[in-house]
Amino acid sequence: MQLTRRRFLQLGAATSAAVVAGGALVASGEELEELGSVEGGKEHSAGNIRESVPTACLQCGVTDGVLAFTEGDGDEKRIVKLEGNPKHPNTRGSLCAKGQAGLQLVYDPYRIRYPMMRDPEKRGDPAAWKRITWDEAIDIVAEKIDAIQKDGDIGKLVYHKGRDRFGDFTGRWIDATGTKHSLNHTSICEASLKAGYETTFGQDLDTSDILNARYMMFWGDNIFEASYMHNPMAQRISEARVGSHRPKVVAIDPRLSQTAGAADEWIAPKPGTDAAIMLAMVYTIMEEGLHDTAFLDKWTNYSSADLKKHLEGMTPEWAAEISGVDAGKIKRIAIEFATNQPGFARAYNGISSHTNGTYNARCVALLNAVVGNIDKPGGFCLMKSTKFSKPEPVPSAADVQEELGLKADFPLIDRMHEDYPLAHHKTSHLSMQHLKEMDYKAELYILHQYNPIYTNPNCQEQWDVMKDTSKIGFTVDFSPFLSETVQEVVDLVIPDCTYLERLMINTMPAVENFGYVHLYQPAIEPLYESHSMYDTLLEIAKKVPGMAKYFQFDTVEDFAKAAVEGIWGEGSWDRLKADGALINPGGGKTPNVEPADPAYKSYDELTPDELDDARVFNSHMVRLSDEDITELKAGGSYPEGDGTIKDAEGETAGVVVDGVAYKGFPTESGLWETFAHELEENNFEPLPVYVPNPPLENLDDDDFVLITGKFNVHVQSRTSNVAWLMEIMHYNPLWMNRSDAKDAGIGNGDMIEMDSGAGTGKMECRVFVTEGIRPGTVFMSTSLGHWHYGPPATHGKDPFAELPNLDFTDSKAIEDNVDAEWFKEDQGGLVDIWWREADLPGDSRGETPHGRPTVGWLANWITPNGDEYTDPIGGEFAWNDAVVKINKVSSASEEVALGLGGAAIAMGVAAAAVKGINFKHESEAPDADDEAIEVGETEVVAAEKTGGDA
């Protein structure tokens, strides 16, 4: 009997039922044979031997370790299964649903097969595409770069990337062109969180030590679903909560996310008011005498006495008025936090995607500093990472400009620096708006791993500017798929391969506080005529006279090997390819520099003692050696008493505290900078403060604050054509509190219209009525609402059928090459999606403002863009400052049948229902048997007898 996807699910359901019923896990011999077996260390399936290739995942930005199991040889070699790599130190053998579904990207039958081009004057016309050769595609890009360099105005070349995990290579390539017009996606992600942290302790993110913490607070940080390093951290939270010390978990979020649903306590403030609560907590901690005076007075640049004076008036009552969270609750959790150390407060872009995002992040940092648990076991920890060496010669954009006599005219970047001098991670979401306003034309616009007219706020504006040939002369996209940007505005598409078919090297912060390096390597050769974008960039560079000198290696692997072995030593490259990730136990004691000892091991080889020894804490307290001190005194600037140490170049090299020279924090002063002089110099508040968000002030009674986020099986744009993931989650209605819905006469599954007055102004979608969101706030998940890509993303629309002049069956036809069971019609694959034709009230069918069919809805159409929705310090786009009005359009004819998608949505709410959480208006008296706890304008009611009505 052949094992199909449906049969596998049936067997899984049967064994699950046996567990629930208390029965044994028994299957017939035939059924076990279907599932395969493991003998002698080799896994067998249908008589074939499977081999595993260690690599990494790129379904999201966490980069989990992966083992890609393959069968066959040569052209017949196929990936048949993805699992976690136990040698990877962050994920230790685990892999989430997104990661396991990654093979569907590889074998998606709607991948772009070969290079395609159309005349820019016919930009957006699907009938204008024509097939070209690889040599033609490479020559076109190389000739355009060469022409721009010879013309002298290299600013007319713009490179815009999204998720890139090989920045050492792409950064070299961009610098070698001479352009400074390098844009990214960070300003629609967590730019202001980074800015807030960088202006406080010199790093852009943290790696809090979960396994040793007794108290964890997650502020706008949906760690169980979608956050920075969420998969490895969620593992460790689960481990810690069943351990001996069982930490308390508190989630602060206007929505009952998966994290809030699993937490011990959920606090739902008004959006954008988190800083007020944090400052009131710090006030309480200091008033109660629970602060760490020694850390504040020795290791920060603002004394405890001065801080206490700054906090005058920032009482819990003050914060309650602003946030809607009860003052008694604020005081209680402040005392709990301070008296249950070690612990930490961690945040993500739920709090930074506001116009006050940088201030919010600085208040998170202060909340950790006031208890002094910085970079200690169980505390708020600095990132520990390693670096790669840079094969010579290393280009810089300035040097290339000088060598080639190029003009340094970069209006997009200059505008960003002028308007946002502290937004070091750029404000790329404003680039199209700025380009529209300028008398300037980008002659060549290169995109990679980015879909701006879908992903960015105000889709229509992005679309209009990118389609305008007077603003962009020629657009190139390295893409495996026919995304919205490819179809609507790209002139030349060069088929990139998927992450399972290409090589990259990368470092990520280890959640257990030591440096490591990991590898992406191809499990199979790229399908069709696709190539790794990095291989293609190398070919282009070799054809551009001004770039070739910086790419004196034959292959991308040659570059990667030199970059790794230059730090980790000879032989490390082969070991990295064999294991997928390496740790340097001997070098970990000095973070963020090359290892002191070239020894390396994999995570699963470390003994407990070696693992403990590899972990780095108190990295700011590493003492400088006598030799370093002598050298700095001779050639640098060394203070006579306590103070900052500078090297010969004037860079901070350490700090003297109580007469001892330490490495210190990576800040200008070497101290934790509660007072940020950089902010003061740019006319911003230098101390942690609460500043209201202008878009959220003076709201009308019928205004709602629209917040957004991601569900656990999707990312921003790249997963909606993955059939397995779309089966799990294909329905993203607007979450609305039950009391708000009742007042508006809106029922579960009704169609409503949201009106923001921005972008396209209005959009229609369905409503999910729930207690799991704060009244006055509505929520919509991103990731759905595609009008291009492929059948799962667009309710069955065939993207190839839109390209009448191209034949996609002459290059490895679908029937011959893509025989995976998930594609077969009788397996619920791309041909017969079980939910696509469902005619139920509350189904997932939507459409764009232009009437194009979609699965689900995309709020970006009506999300306002512009300076007034951008944090003036960190430059992050304020996704969570959008304000909408809501009107009912039509009723559902019956209660919504949510199915698997709705079940996934409801998981967080269900978790709360078990604990009996229910929102009610203050005007509604709780039942006599209910225990009520005030939460500002609402009450959280613990229904002891029957559980909450969620």
Secondary structure, DSSP 8 states (H G I E B T S, - for coil): ----HHHHHHHHHHHHHHHHTT------HHHHHHH-EEETTEEEETTEE-EEEEEE--SSTT--EEEEEEESSGGG-EEEEEEE-TT-TTTTT---HHHHTTHHHHT-TTB--S-EE--GGGTT-GGG-EE--HHHHHHHHHHHHHHHHHHSBGGGEEEEESS-S-HHHHHHHHHHHT---EE-SGGGTTHHHHHHHHHHHS-S-B----TT-SEEEEES-BTTTBSTTHHHHHHHHHHHHTSSS--EEEEE-SB--HHHHHSSEEE---TT-HHHHHHHHHHHHHHTT-S-HHHHHHHBSS-HHHHHHHTTT--HHHHHHHH-S-HHHHHHHHHHHHHS-SEEEEE-HHHHSSTTHHHHHHHHHHHHHHTT-BSSTTSB-B---------SS---HHHHHHHHT-B---HHHHHHHHH-TT-TT--GGGHHHHHHHSS--EEEEEEES--HHHHSSSHHHHHHHHH-TTTEEEEEEE-SB--HHHHHH-SEEE-B--GGGS-EEE----TTS--EEEEE--SS--STT-B-HHHHHHHHHHHSTTTGGG--SSSHHHHHHHHHHHHH-TTHHHHHHHHSEEE-TTTTTSTTS--SS---B-GGG--HHHHHHH----GGG-B--HHHHHHHHHHSB--SSSEEEE-TTS-EEEEEETTEEE---SSSSSSB-SS-HHHHHTTS-SS------GGGSS--TTEEEEEEE--TT--SSSSTT-HHHHHH-----EEEEHHHHHHHT--TT-EEEEE-SSTT-EEEEEEEEESSB-TTEEEEESS---SSS-HHHHTT--GGGG-TT--SSSSS-HHHH---GGGSGGGTSSSS-TTTT---TT-SEEE-TT--EEES--GGGG---SGGGB-TTT--B-GGGEEEEEEEEE--SS----HHHHHHHTHHHHHHHHHT--EEETTS---TTEEEEEETTEEEEEETTT----
